[in-house]
Every structure is written in structure tokens, then in C-alpha cells.
Amino acid sequence: MPSSQPRSAAYIDAELRNAGGTVKPNPRFYAKVAEAAGSAPAKIVFVGDTLAKDVTGPRASGMRAVLVNAGPPPQGCPEDVPVITHVAGLPPLLERWP
């Protein structure tokens, strides 16, 4: 019987929507993410659809980032940040990303 969880669920260690009143892009938010994941920031891949909150903020906190964007990468997106058009592209990216 197939699992009811999406394939990407195997890659999610922590999902944090509220970090004790702190919100993105406050650095304390990303520290709470690392704490919730029980992992060092360098081992975390932060995935989202907003350049400032989901790429710039996490990278400033030592995390890797993936931007979900249906169009071309937005102006200011670092060249080394992978851009996927849909979260369905995340598992293959993670499988080949060191």
C-alpha cells in the first residue's frame, strides 16, 4: 500500500511556523529552526518562496537554501542558490546535492 505522505516528507526533519513569537527574517527564527531540527545550521536546507525570508535570512544564519519560484530567478538571487519551480523538484535536488 502506498504511503499517504508525500515523497518529500522523508526529507523533512522539522517544520516550524512559530518560533516563540519570532518571525522570518529575524535571525532568532533560524536559530529556533536549527534547535527544532536538532542539527547544526550548516546541515539544514531551508526551502521557501521568498528571497529575503527563505534565502537571504537562512544563508546569513549558516544554512543552505533552495528557492521555489515558478519563473526565472528573481533579481538578487545568488547564483549558487538552486531554484526549483515546484516542491516536487526538491527530492531529486537533494539526492544529488552534497
C-alpha positions in Angstrom: 0.0 0.0 0.0 1.5 3.4 -0.9 2.3 5.9 1.8 -0.1 8.8 2.3 2.9 11.1 3.0 4.4 12.9 0.0 7.9 11.7 -1.0 9.4 14.9 0.2 8.2 14.1 3.8 11.2 11.8 4.1 13.5 14.8 3.9 11.7 17.0 6.4 13.2 16.9 9.9 11.4 19.9 11.3 8.7 22.3 10.3 8.5 25.5 12.3 5.7 28.0 11.8 6.1 29.9 15.1 9.4 30.4 16.8 8.2 31.8 20.1 6.9 35.0 18.6 9.9 35.4 16.3 9.3 35.5 12.6 11.4 35.4 9.4 13.8 37.0 8.7 14.8 37.6 12.3 18.0 35.6 13.0 16.4 34.1 16.1 13.8 32.4 13.9 16.5 30.4 12.1 18.2 29.6 15.4 14.9 28.1 16.5 14.7 26.1 13.3 18.2 24.6 13.9 17.2 23.8 17.5 13.9 22.2 16.4 15.8 20.1 13.8 18.4 19.2 16.4 21.0 20.0 13.8 23.8 22.5 13.0 22.7 25.2 10.6 25.3 24.1 8.0 23.4 20.8 7.7 20.0 22.4 7.2 18.5 23.1 3.8 15.8 25.9 4.1 13.2 25.8 1.4 10.8 28.6 0.6 9.4 31.0 -2.0 10.6 34.4 -0.7 14.1 35.6 -1.4 14.6 37.7 1.8 12.9 35.3 4.2 13.8 31.9 2.7 17.2 32.5 1.1 18.9 35.6 2.5 17.9 35.0 6.1 18.8 31.3 6.3 22.1 31.8 4.5 23.1 34.6 6.9 22.4 32.0 9.6 24.7 29.4 8.0 22.0 27.3 6.3 21.8 26.3 2.7 18.7 27.5 0.8 16.5 26.4 -2.1 14.1 28.9 -3.7 10.8 27.7 -5.1 9.9 30.1 -7.9 7.8 29.3 -11.0 9.5 32.0 -13.1 13.1 32.9 -13.6 15.2 33.5 -10.5 14.4 36.9 -9.0 16.9 39.8 -9.2 19.4 39.5 -6.4 19.1 35.7 -6.1 22.6 34.3 -5.5 23.8 32.2 -8.4 24.7 29.3 -6.1 21.1 29.0 -4.8 19.2 26.3 -6.6 15.8 27.5 -7.9 13.1 24.9 -8.4 9.7 25.6 -10.0 7.7 23.3 -7.6 8.5 21.5 -4.4 8.2 18.2 -6.4 11.7 19.1 -7.6 13.1 19.0 -4.2 13.8 15.3 -3.7 15.8 14.9 -6.9 17.8 18.0 -6.0 18.6 16.8 -2.5 19.6 13.4 -3.9 22.3 14.9 -6.0 23.3 17.8 -3.7 26.3 17.2 -1.5 
